[in-house]
Amino acid sequence: MPAKIPALPILCAFAIGWATLVAAADPAENLDPPLPRQSRQLLDGAIRGLEAHQSISAKIFQQVDLFDKRLIGSGLYLEQRRGPVRLMRQELRIQLGQQISSLVQVCDGHFLWTYQKLSGQEVLRRLDVARALPAIEQAKELPRQGKLGGLPGLGGLPKLMHALDAAFDFQVAEPAVLRLQADHLPVWRLSGRWKPNLVTKLLPEQAKAIESGRAADFSKLADHLPDHVVLMLGREDLFPYRIEFCRTVDAGSDPPETRAIVTMQLFEVLFDVPIASSRFRYNPGDLDFEDETPGLLKSLGLEE
C-alpha cells in the first residue's frame, strides 16, 4: 500500500482553496508593537476559541494561482454546533476566465453533501459523517487529497485548525496588521513548515538523504503543493482570518521570495448568532450522487 500523505485541508476539487484580492498583511505599524509570542499557545487558543463558539458565520473570498491560471471565488461560510457534530454550509462562486463555476457543501449532521458545477457539468457526492469522523480519528490523519472534495466541510473550522497543527510545525509568531478593505486588523502572523515525518512522504525520492541529515529540496514538490503555510490570527480573538499556502520562489534572496498559491480569507465574521436550521438542509432533487464513504475508508486503510 502506498504511503498516505495527509491532504491539504482546504483543497477543493476544482478550486483548491479560499482567498481574497483585497487583503494583505504588513508588519505592525504601531510604534510599540507587542513582543513576539510562541505559536503553540496561540494555536491552542485559536482551536479552543473555535470549539467554544456555538455558531460562526462569515463571508469568504478566494484566490488560487496554479498551473498558469487564476481562480477567484467568493461566497459564505456558516457553522453551527449541534452536539458532537458541527453543521456546516459553504457556498462559493468561482470565476475562471469567462466561466462561472460553483461549489456547495452542506453537512446536516448525518451526511456531508458536496455539489460542484464546472463547465456545465454537475457532480454530487455524499459522505456518511457517522462513519467518516470516527474513521479519521482512528487513523489520526486526513484522507488523501481528492477523497473529500474539500474541507472544512467535515468538522468545520476547528477540524481545519487541528489538521494544520498536525501537518505543520509553527514557530515564533510575529505581530502584523491585516488590511481588510478599509479596515486594519492587528494579527499574529505564524509561519509553519511541513513536519519532518511528512517530508519523506511528500519527497520519497529524497527520503534516504533526508534521514541522513541533508536538508530537503522543497523545489521538487509537486507544483500544487506548498512548502509552508502562513496563519494570521486576530490578536484579540485568535480567529483565523487569513490562511495562505505558500511556495518559495527564490530561496537565495534575503528574505526568501515566496508566493501564495492558495489563500483563504474570512471577513464580516459573526460569532454565536443563531442560524436558521433550514440553512443546513440539502435536497439533491433528481440528481444522482456518488457515495464517497467507501473510498474514504479505503484511503485510510480501514477497508479493502
C-alpha positions as CSV (number, residue, x, y, z in Angstrom):
1,M,0.0,0.0,0.0
2,P,1.5,3.4,-0.9
3,A,2.3,5.8,1.9
4,K,-0.6,8.0,3.0
5,I,0.0,11.7,2.6
6,P,-2.3,14.0,4.6
7,A,-4.5,16.1,2.3
8,L,-4.2,19.9,2.4
9,P,-7.4,20.6,4.4
10,I,-8.9,23.1,2.1
11,L,-8.0,21.8,-1.3
12,C,-11.3,21.8,-3.2
13,A,-11.6,19.5,-6.2
14,F,-11.6,22.4,-8.7
15,A,-10.6,25.5,-6.7
16,I,-8.0,24.2,-4.2
17,G,-8.7,26.8,-1.5
18,W,-10.2,30.1,-0.4
19,A,-8.8,33.6,-0.9
20,T,-9.2,37.3,-1.4
21,L,-7.8,40.0,-3.7
22,V,-8.2,42.9,-1.2
23,A,-6.4,41.7,1.9
24,A,-2.7,41.8,2.7
25,A,-0.5,41.6,5.9
26,D,2.0,44.3,6.7
27,P,4.4,44.5,9.6
28,A,2.9,46.0,12.7
29,E,2.6,49.8,12.2
30,N,2.3,50.9,15.8
31,L,5.3,52.4,17.5
32,D,5.4,50.0,20.3
33,P,4.3,46.6,18.9
34,P,3.8,43.6,21.2
35,L,6.6,41.2,21.6
36,P,6.7,38.0,19.5
37,R,4.9,35.1,21.2
38,Q,5.3,31.3,20.9
39,S,3.0,29.9,18.3
40,R,2.0,26.9,20.5
41,Q,-0.1,28.9,22.9
42,L,-1.7,30.9,20.0
43,L,-2.7,27.8,18.1
44,D,-4.1,26.2,21.2
45,G,-6.0,29.3,22.0
46,A,-7.3,29.6,18.4
47,I,-8.6,26.0,18.5
48,R,-10.2,26.4,21.9
49,G,-11.9,29.6,20.8
50,L,-13.3,27.9,17.6
51,E,-14.6,24.9,19.6
52,A,-16.3,27.2,22.1
53,H,-18.4,29.1,19.6
54,Q,-22.0,27.8,19.2
55,S,-22.0,29.3,15.6
56,I,-19.8,31.1,13.1
57,S,-20.9,32.9,10.0
58,A,-18.7,34.8,7.6
59,K,-18.2,35.9,4.0
60,I,-15.3,34.4,2.1
61,F,-13.2,35.3,-0.8
62,Q,-10.7,33.0,-2.5
63,Q,-7.8,33.2,-5.0
64,V,-5.8,30.3,-6.4
65,D,-2.8,30.8,-8.6
66,L,-1.7,27.4,-10.1
67,F,-0.8,26.0,-13.4
68,D,-0.7,29.5,-15.0
69,K,-4.4,30.0,-14.1
70,R,-6.0,32.3,-11.5
71,L,-9.3,31.2,-9.8
72,I,-11.2,33.8,-7.9
73,G,-14.2,33.0,-5.8
74,S,-16.5,34.5,-3.2
75,G,-19.3,33.2,-1.0
76,L,-20.4,32.4,2.5
77,Y,-19.5,30.1,5.3
78,L,-21.9,29.0,8.1
79,E,-21.2,26.7,11.0
80,Q,-23.3,25.7,14.0
81,R,-22.6,23.2,16.8
82,R,-25.2,20.6,17.5
83,G,-23.9,18.1,20.0
84,P,-20.7,16.4,18.8
85,V,-21.4,17.3,15.2
86,R,-20.8,20.6,13.6
87,L,-23.4,21.6,11.0
88,M,-21.8,23.5,8.1
89,R,-22.7,25.2,4.9
90,Q,-20.3,26.8,2.4
91,E,-21.1,28.3,-0.9
92,L,-18.6,29.5,-3.5
93,R,-18.9,31.0,-6.9
94,I,-15.6,30.8,-8.8
95,Q,-14.6,32.8,-11.8
96,L,-12.3,31.0,-14.3
97,G,-12.0,33.1,-17.5
98,Q,-15.5,33.7,-18.8
99,Q,-16.9,30.7,-16.9
100,I,-18.6,30.7,-13.5
101,S,-18.3,27.5,-11.5
102,S,-19.9,26.8,-8.2
103,L,-19.4,24.7,-5.1
104,V,-21.9,24.0,-2.3
105,Q,-21.1,21.9,0.7
106,V,-23.7,21.1,3.4
107,C,-23.2,19.0,6.5
108,D,-26.6,18.3,8.0
109,G,-25.2,16.2,10.9
110,H,-25.8,12.9,9.1
111,F,-24.2,13.5,5.6
112,L,-21.8,15.8,4.0
113,W,-23.1,16.8,0.6
114,T,-20.7,18.3,-2.0
115,Y,-22.2,19.7,-5.2
116,Q,-20.0,21.1,-7.9
117,K,-20.8,22.7,-11.2
118,L,-17.9,23.1,-13.6
119,S,-18.0,23.8,-17.3
120,G,-21.7,23.0,-17.3
121,Q,-21.2,19.6,-15.7
122,E,-22.8,18.8,-12.4
123,V,-21.4,16.4,-9.8
124,L,-22.9,15.5,-6.4
125,R,-21.2,13.4,-3.7
126,R,-22.3,12.3,-0.3
127,L,-20.3,11.3,2.7
128,D,-21.6,9.4,5.7
129,V,-20.5,11.6,8.6
130,A,-21.2,8.9,11.3
131,R,-18.7,6.6,9.6
132,A,-16.2,9.2,8.3
133,L,-15.5,11.1,11.5
134,P,-14.6,8.1,13.7
135,A,-12.5,6.6,10.9
136,I,-10.4,9.8,10.6
137,E,-10.0,9.9,14.4
138,Q,-8.9,6.3,14.4
139,A,-6.4,6.8,11.6
140,K,-5.2,10.0,13.2
141,E,-4.8,11.7,9.7
142,L,-6.8,13.2,7.0
143,P,-7.6,11.2,3.9
144,R,-5.5,11.8,0.8
145,Q,-6.3,14.7,-1.4
146,G,-9.4,14.3,-3.6
147,K,-11.2,11.9,-1.2
148,L,-13.3,14.5,0.5
149,G,-13.8,17.2,-2.2
150,G,-12.6,19.8,0.3
151,L,-12.6,20.7,3.9
152,P,-13.6,22.3,6.4
153,G,-16.8,20.7,5.3
154,L,-16.2,17.8,7.7
155,G,-15.7,19.1,11.2
156,G,-15.8,22.8,10.4
157,L,-13.1,25.3,11.1
158,P,-11.9,23.5,14.4
159,K,-11.1,20.4,12.3
160,L,-9.3,22.6,9.8
161,M,-7.1,24.1,12.5
162,H,-6.4,20.7,14.1
163,A,-5.3,19.5,10.6
164,L,-2.9,22.4,10.1
165,D,-1.5,21.8,13.5
166,A,-1.0,18.1,12.8
167,A,0.7,18.8,9.4
168,F,2.9,21.8,10.1
169,D,5.4,23.0,12.7
170,F,4.8,26.6,13.6
171,Q,7.5,28.7,15.2
172,V,7.6,32.2,16.7
173,A,4.5,34.4,15.9
174,E,5.2,38.0,14.9
175,P,2.8,40.9,15.2
176,A,1.4,42.2,11.9
177,V,-1.5,44.2,10.5
178,L,-4.0,42.7,8.1
179,R,-5.7,45.1,5.7
180,L,-9.3,44.1,5.2
181,Q,-10.5,46.6,2.6
182,A,-10.7,49.9,4.5
183,D,-10.0,48.3,7.9
184,H,-6.8,47.4,9.6
185,L,-6.8,44.3,11.9
186,P,-4.0,43.6,14.3
187,V,-3.0,39.9,13.9
188,W,-0.4,37.4,14.9
189,R,1.5,36.0,11.8
190,L,2.5,32.4,12.2
191,S,4.6,30.5,9.6
192,G,4.8,26.8,9.6
193,R,6.8,24.1,7.7
194,W,5.9,20.6,7.0
195,K,6.5,18.3,10.0
196,P,9.7,16.1,9.5
197,N,7.7,12.9,9.5
198,L,5.7,14.1,6.5
199,V,8.6,15.4,4.4
200,T,9.8,12.0,3.4
201,K,6.3,11.1,2.3
202,L,6.0,14.2,0.2
203,L,9.5,13.7,-1.2
204,P,10.0,9.9,-1.2
205,E,12.9,10.1,-3.7
206,Q,14.8,12.2,-1.1
207,A,13.9,10.0,1.9
208,K,17.4,8.5,2.4
209,A,19.2,11.8,2.1
210,I,16.8,13.5,4.5
211,E,17.1,10.7,7.0
212,S,20.9,11.0,6.8
213,G,20.6,14.7,7.8
214,R,20.5,16.5,4.5
215,A,18.0,19.3,4.1
216,A,15.0,18.6,1.9
217,D,14.8,20.2,-1.5
218,F,11.3,21.6,-1.5
219,S,11.6,22.8,-5.1
220,K,11.0,19.2,-6.1
221,L,7.5,19.2,-4.6
222,A,4.6,18.8,-6.9
223,D,3.5,22.2,-8.3
224,H,0.2,22.2,-6.4
225,L,1.8,21.6,-3.0
226,P,3.1,24.4,-0.7
227,D,6.4,24.3,1.2
228,H,5.0,26.3,4.1
229,V,1.7,27.8,5.4
230,V,1.0,31.2,6.9
231,L,-1.7,31.8,9.5
232,M,-3.0,35.2,10.5
233,L,-4.9,35.1,13.8
234,G,-6.7,38.1,15.2
235,R,-4.7,39.4,18.2
236,E,-7.9,39.8,20.3
237,D,-9.9,36.7,19.4
238,L,-7.3,34.4,17.7
239,F,-9.7,33.8,14.9
240,P,-8.0,32.6,11.6
241,Y,-8.9,35.5,9.4
242,R,-6.4,34.5,6.7
243,I,-4.6,31.3,5.7
244,E,-2.0,31.2,2.9
245,F,-0.5,28.1,1.4
246,C,2.8,29.4,0.0
247,R,5.7,28.3,-2.2
248,T,9.2,29.6,-2.1
249,V,10.2,31.2,-5.4
250,D,13.8,32.3,-4.6
251,A,15.4,30.7,-1.5
252,G,18.6,32.6,-2.1
253,S,17.2,36.1,-1.6
254,D,17.1,37.8,1.8
255,P,14.4,37.3,2.9
256,P,13.5,34.3,0.6
257,E,10.9,35.3,-2.0
258,T,7.6,33.4,-1.7
259,R,4.2,33.5,-3.3
260,A,0.8,32.3,-2.1
261,I,-0.6,29.6,-4.3
262,V,-3.8,29.3,-2.2
263,T,-5.2,31.9,0.1
264,M,-8.3,31.8,2.3
265,Q,-9.9,35.0,3.7
266,L,-12.9,35.3,6.1
267,F,-14.5,38.7,6.9
268,E,-17.6,40.2,8.4
269,V,-17.4,37.3,10.9
270,L,-20.2,36.9,13.4
271,F,-20.0,34.6,16.5
272,D,-22.8,32.9,18.3
273,V,-25.6,34.3,16.3
274,P,-28.5,31.8,15.7
275,I,-28.6,30.4,12.2
276,A,-31.9,29.1,10.7
277,S,-31.9,25.2,10.7
278,S,-33.0,25.3,7.1
279,R,-29.6,26.6,6.0
280,F,-28.2,23.2,6.9
281,R,-30.5,21.1,4.9
282,Y,-29.7,19.8,1.4
283,N,-32.2,18.5,-1.2
284,P,-30.4,16.6,-4.0
285,G,-33.6,16.6,-6.1
286,D,-33.3,14.2,-9.1
287,L,-29.5,14.5,-9.4
288,D,-27.7,11.2,-8.9
289,F,-24.9,11.2,-6.3
290,E,-21.8,9.2,-5.6
291,D,-21.2,7.7,-2.2
292,E,-17.6,8.6,-1.4
293,T,-17.7,6.9,2.1
294,P,-16.1,3.6,0.9
295,G,-13.3,5.5,-0.9
296,L,-12.6,7.5,2.2
297,L,-12.4,4.4,4.4
298,K,-10.1,2.7,1.9
299,S,-7.8,5.7,1.6
300,L,-7.4,5.4,5.4
301,G,-6.6,1.7,5.2
302,L,-9.7,0.8,7.1
303,E,-11.4,-1.1,4.3
304,E,-10.2,-3.1,1.4
